[in-house]
Amino acid sequence: MALIKRLASMLGVLFCVVTITFLLIRVSPGGPFDGERKIPAEIERQLLAKYKLDGSLWQQYSGYLGDLVRGDLRLSTKYRNRSVNEILAQTLPVTLVLGGVAFLIAVVAGVWLGTVAAMRRRTWRDHAAMFAALAAISLPSYITGPLLILLFALTLGWLPAGGWGGVSHLILPALTLAAPAAAVIARLMRGSMVETLEMDFVRTARAKGVGETAVVYRHALRIAILPVVSYLGPLAAHLLTGSIVVETVFHIPGAGGFFVHSIMNRDGFLLGGMVIVYCLLLVCFNLLVDVAYGLLDRRIKSHA
């Protein structure tokens, strides 16, 4: 029953997002066929009919919802004769692969750095890890990316400077995308681990003669990682939908560029499709976060 309620709330969130996005696009000034030259009235009527933009606002809205239920995201008004489904099918897998690898790098590196910093608190390892995290957070992607290209592609020649192909093309953009997220995770993990290591159950384990490594990774880690888990839901949705800056710097044919261009070109159906995908990923990963909470700490009852 709880799972059914949660799924119903997810559908409600998606419905609200679709409705608000549709209305904002429709009430904004201008239109998808506006340009420097005025389109003849007859041609404009034909275009509006082709893209189902004729009729009252309610007719457009109800028709759009009906198409969404059937899985039809309609045609793009900018990329003529190309459907939003087709564009997403071509670009979204690239973005998901890049975001998935960046997500794994961010989680592994962030948890490891934060744990090491907490175990070696107030030592040079702690200071070095937190300084690296601060630098990663402070440097934007449009600076980190070119620096990595300059070092590993142009100077050392180890990796390609851009493009999309084999595994080697994935390393630099994934590191660029993962760096700020790994830094946030490291800082969260350090603070939580420091607090956890001072709890009573950790002192009890140490009193029983359990080694420090076992105390950290068998007992403290499960509790200390909870604040990180709460951050992973929106982080996963953000990384898996890509970054326009990273995709542009490394010339990656992902969905990020289409998202920005859909706003600039007033391509409402393409923008709506991108927003729906992002929202769907966000609510799904938040549901997984709730489930993970219950698995990591039995004292916390999952809502799912």
C-alpha positions as CSV (number, residue, x, y, z in Angstrom):
1,M,0.0,0.0,0.0
2,A,2.8,2.4,0.9
3,L,4.5,1.7,-2.5
4,I,1.2,2.4,-4.3
5,K,0.8,5.7,-2.5
6,R,4.4,6.7,-3.4
7,L,3.9,5.8,-7.1
8,A,0.7,7.8,-7.1
9,S,2.5,10.8,-5.7
10,M,5.2,10.4,-8.4
11,L,2.6,10.5,-11.1
12,G,1.1,13.6,-9.4
13,V,4.5,15.3,-9.5
14,L,5.0,14.4,-13.2
15,F,1.5,15.7,-14.0
16,C,2.2,19.0,-12.2
17,V,5.6,19.4,-14.0
18,V,4.0,18.7,-17.4
19,T,1.2,21.2,-16.8
20,I,3.4,24.0,-15.5
21,T,5.9,23.5,-18.3
22,F,3.2,23.5,-21.0
23,L,1.5,26.7,-19.5
24,L,4.8,28.6,-19.1
25,I,5.7,27.9,-22.8
26,R,2.3,29.0,-24.0
27,V,2.0,32.2,-22.0
28,S,5.6,33.3,-22.9
29,P,5.7,36.0,-25.5
30,G,6.6,35.0,-29.1
31,G,6.2,31.7,-30.8
32,P,8.1,28.8,-32.4
33,F,7.6,30.3,-35.9
34,D,8.4,33.9,-35.2
35,G,11.4,35.3,-37.1
36,E,12.7,38.4,-38.8
37,R,10.5,37.7,-41.8
38,K,6.7,37.4,-41.3
39,I,5.3,34.1,-42.4
40,P,2.2,34.3,-44.6
41,A,-1.0,33.7,-42.7
42,E,-2.0,30.6,-44.7
43,I,1.4,28.9,-44.2
44,E,1.3,29.8,-40.5
45,R,-2.1,28.1,-40.2
46,Q,-0.8,25.0,-41.9
47,L,2.2,24.9,-39.5
48,L,0.0,25.4,-36.5
49,A,-2.2,22.5,-37.6
50,K,0.8,20.3,-38.4
51,Y,2.3,20.7,-34.9
52,K,-1.1,20.7,-33.2
53,L,-0.8,24.2,-32.0
54,D,-4.2,25.4,-33.3
55,G,-7.4,25.5,-31.2
56,S,-7.9,26.9,-27.8
57,L,-5.4,26.5,-24.9
58,W,-7.5,23.8,-23.4
59,Q,-7.7,21.8,-26.6
60,Q,-3.9,22.1,-27.0
61,Y,-3.4,21.0,-23.4
62,S,-5.8,18.0,-23.5
63,G,-4.4,16.9,-26.8
64,Y,-0.8,17.1,-25.5
65,L,-1.7,15.0,-22.4
66,G,-3.4,12.4,-24.6
67,D,-0.2,12.1,-26.8
68,L,2.0,11.8,-23.7
69,V,-0.1,9.0,-22.4
70,R,0.5,7.2,-25.7
71,G,4.2,7.9,-25.4
72,D,4.2,10.4,-28.2
73,L,6.3,13.5,-27.4
74,R,5.3,15.1,-30.8
75,L,7.4,16.7,-33.4
76,S,10.2,19.3,-32.8
77,T,9.3,22.7,-34.2
78,K,12.9,23.5,-34.8
79,Y,14.3,20.3,-36.2
80,R,11.8,19.8,-39.0
81,N,10.3,16.3,-39.5
82,R,12.2,15.0,-36.5
83,S,10.2,13.8,-33.5
84,V,11.2,14.5,-29.9
85,N,11.2,10.7,-29.3
86,E,13.8,10.3,-32.2
87,I,16.0,13.1,-30.8
88,L,16.0,11.7,-27.3
89,A,16.6,8.2,-28.6
90,Q,19.7,9.4,-30.4
91,T,21.2,11.7,-27.8
92,L,20.0,10.5,-24.4
93,P,22.0,7.2,-24.4
94,V,25.2,9.2,-24.8
95,T,24.3,11.5,-22.0
96,L,23.3,8.6,-19.7
97,V,26.6,6.8,-20.3
98,L,28.6,9.9,-19.5
99,G,26.5,10.7,-16.5
100,G,26.5,7.1,-15.2
101,V,30.3,6.9,-15.3
102,A,30.6,10.4,-13.7
103,F,28.2,9.3,-11.0
104,L,30.3,6.2,-10.2
105,I,33.5,8.2,-10.1
106,A,31.9,10.9,-7.9
107,V,30.5,8.4,-5.3
108,V,33.6,6.2,-5.1
109,A,36.1,9.1,-5.0
110,G,34.0,11.2,-2.7
111,V,33.3,8.5,-0.1
112,W,36.9,7.3,-0.1
113,L,38.3,10.9,0.3
114,G,35.8,11.8,3.0
115,T,36.5,8.6,4.9
116,V,40.3,9.0,4.7
117,A,40.0,12.6,5.9
118,A,37.9,11.6,8.9
119,M,40.2,8.8,9.9
120,R,43.2,11.0,9.7
121,R,41.6,14.1,11.1
122,R,43.8,17.2,11.5
123,T,46.7,15.5,9.7
124,W,48.2,16.4,6.3
125,R,45.9,13.8,4.6
126,D,42.8,15.5,6.0
127,H,44.0,19.0,4.9
128,A,45.0,17.7,1.5
129,A,41.7,16.0,0.8
130,M,39.6,19.0,1.9
131,F,41.8,21.4,-0.1
132,A,41.3,19.2,-3.2
133,A,37.6,19.2,-2.5
134,L,37.5,22.9,-2.2
135,A,39.4,23.4,-5.4
136,A,37.1,21.0,-7.3
137,I,34.0,22.9,-6.0
138,S,35.4,26.3,-6.8
139,L,36.6,25.6,-10.3
140,P,33.7,25.6,-12.9
141,S,33.6,22.9,-15.6
142,Y,34.6,25.3,-18.4
143,I,37.9,25.7,-16.6
144,T,38.4,22.1,-15.3
145,G,37.7,20.6,-18.7
146,P,40.3,22.7,-20.7
147,L,42.9,22.2,-18.0
148,L,42.5,18.4,-18.2
149,I,42.6,18.6,-22.0
150,L,45.8,20.7,-21.8
151,L,47.5,18.3,-19.5
152,F,46.4,14.8,-20.6
153,A,45.6,15.4,-24.2
154,L,47.9,18.1,-25.6
155,T,50.9,17.9,-23.2
156,L,51.1,14.2,-22.3
157,G,49.1,12.8,-25.3
158,W,47.6,10.1,-23.2
159,L,43.9,10.7,-24.0
160,P,41.9,12.3,-26.9
161,A,40.9,15.9,-26.5
162,G,37.3,15.4,-27.5
163,G,34.8,13.5,-29.5
164,W,32.8,10.4,-28.8
165,G,34.0,6.8,-29.4
166,G,35.8,4.4,-27.2
167,V,36.5,4.3,-23.5
168,S,39.4,6.7,-23.9
169,H,37.0,9.5,-25.1
170,L,34.9,9.0,-21.9
171,I,37.6,9.5,-19.2
172,L,38.3,13.3,-19.4
173,P,34.6,14.5,-19.7
174,A,33.5,12.0,-17.0
175,L,36.2,13.3,-14.6
176,T,35.2,16.9,-15.4
177,L,31.6,16.2,-14.7
178,A,32.3,14.2,-11.6
179,A,34.8,16.5,-9.9
180,P,32.4,19.0,-8.2
181,A,30.0,16.2,-7.1
182,A,32.9,14.1,-5.7
183,A,34.0,17.2,-3.7
184,V,30.6,17.7,-2.2
185,I,30.3,14.0,-1.3
186,A,33.8,14.1,0.3
187,R,32.9,17.0,2.5
188,L,29.6,15.5,3.5
189,M,31.3,12.1,4.2
190,R,34.0,13.6,6.3
191,G,31.6,15.6,8.6
192,S,29.3,12.6,9.0
193,M,32.1,10.2,9.6
194,V,33.7,12.4,12.3
195,E,30.3,12.5,14.1
196,T,29.7,8.8,13.7
197,L,33.2,7.8,15.0
198,E,32.3,9.5,18.3
199,M,29.1,7.6,18.9
200,D,28.6,5.0,21.6
201,F,28.4,1.9,19.4
202,V,31.8,2.8,17.9
203,R,33.3,3.2,21.3
204,T,31.9,-0.2,22.3
205,A,33.4,-1.8,19.2
206,R,36.8,-0.4,19.9
207,A,36.5,-1.5,23.6
208,K,35.9,-5.1,22.3
209,G,39.2,-4.9,20.5
210,V,37.9,-4.4,17.0
211,G,40.5,-2.9,14.7
212,E,40.2,0.7,13.5
213,T,39.7,-0.3,9.8
214,A,37.0,-2.8,10.8
215,V,35.3,-0.2,13.0
216,V,35.1,2.3,10.1
217,Y,34.1,0.0,7.3
218,R,32.0,-2.5,9.1
219,H,30.2,-0.4,11.7
220,A,30.6,3.4,11.1
221,L,30.3,3.6,7.3
222,R,26.7,2.3,7.2
223,I,25.5,5.2,9.4
224,A,28.0,7.9,8.2
225,I,27.0,7.4,4.6
226,L,23.3,8.3,5.1
227,P,23.7,12.1,4.5
228,V,25.6,11.2,1.3
229,V,22.7,8.9,0.2
230,S,20.2,11.7,0.6
231,Y,22.3,13.8,-1.8
232,L,22.6,11.0,-4.4
233,G,19.0,11.2,-5.7
234,P,19.1,14.7,-7.2
235,L,22.8,14.2,-8.0
236,A,22.1,11.2,-10.1
237,A,19.3,12.9,-12.0
238,H,21.6,15.9,-12.6
239,L,24.6,13.9,-13.9
240,L,22.5,11.5,-15.9
241,T,20.8,14.3,-17.8
242,G,24.2,15.7,-18.7
243,S,26.0,19.0,-18.6
244,I,25.8,21.4,-21.6
245,V,29.2,22.8,-20.6
246,V,31.0,19.5,-20.5
247,E,29.4,18.2,-23.7
248,T,30.3,21.4,-25.5
249,V,33.9,21.5,-24.3
250,F,34.5,17.9,-25.3
251,H,32.3,17.9,-28.5
252,I,30.0,15.2,-27.2
253,P,26.7,14.6,-29.1
254,G,24.5,14.4,-26.0
255,A,21.2,15.8,-25.0
256,G,22.5,18.8,-23.1
257,G,22.9,20.9,-26.2
258,F,19.4,20.1,-27.4
259,F,18.0,21.2,-24.0
260,V,19.6,24.6,-24.2
261,H,18.7,25.1,-27.8
262,S,15.1,24.1,-27.2
263,I,14.8,27.1,-24.9
264,M,16.5,29.5,-27.2
265,N,14.5,28.3,-30.2
266,R,11.2,28.2,-28.3
267,D,10.9,24.5,-29.2
268,G,8.2,23.7,-26.7
269,F,7.7,20.0,-27.4
270,L,11.5,19.3,-27.3
271,L,11.8,21.3,-24.1
272,G,8.8,19.5,-22.6
273,G,10.3,16.1,-23.4
274,M,13.7,17.1,-21.8
275,V,11.9,18.3,-18.7
276,I,9.8,15.2,-18.4
277,V,12.9,13.0,-18.7
278,Y,14.7,15.0,-16.0
279,C,11.7,14.9,-13.7
280,L,11.2,11.2,-14.2
281,L,14.8,10.5,-13.3
282,L,14.6,12.7,-10.3
283,V,11.5,11.1,-8.8
284,C,12.8,7.6,-9.5
285,F,16.2,8.2,-7.9
286,N,14.5,9.8,-4.9
287,L,12.4,6.7,-4.5
288,L,15.6,4.6,-4.6
289,V,17.2,6.9,-2.0
290,D,14.3,6.2,0.4
291,V,14.7,2.4,-0.2
292,A,18.4,2.7,0.4
293,Y,17.8,4.5,3.7
294,G,15.8,1.6,5.0
295,L,18.4,-0.9,3.9
296,L,21.3,1.0,5.5
297,D,19.6,1.8,8.8
298,R,16.8,-0.4,10.0
299,R,15.7,2.4,12.5
300,I,14.6,4.4,9.5
301,K,11.3,3.3,7.9
302,S,11.3,3.7,4.2
303,H,8.3,5.4,2.7
304,A,8.5,3.1,-0.4
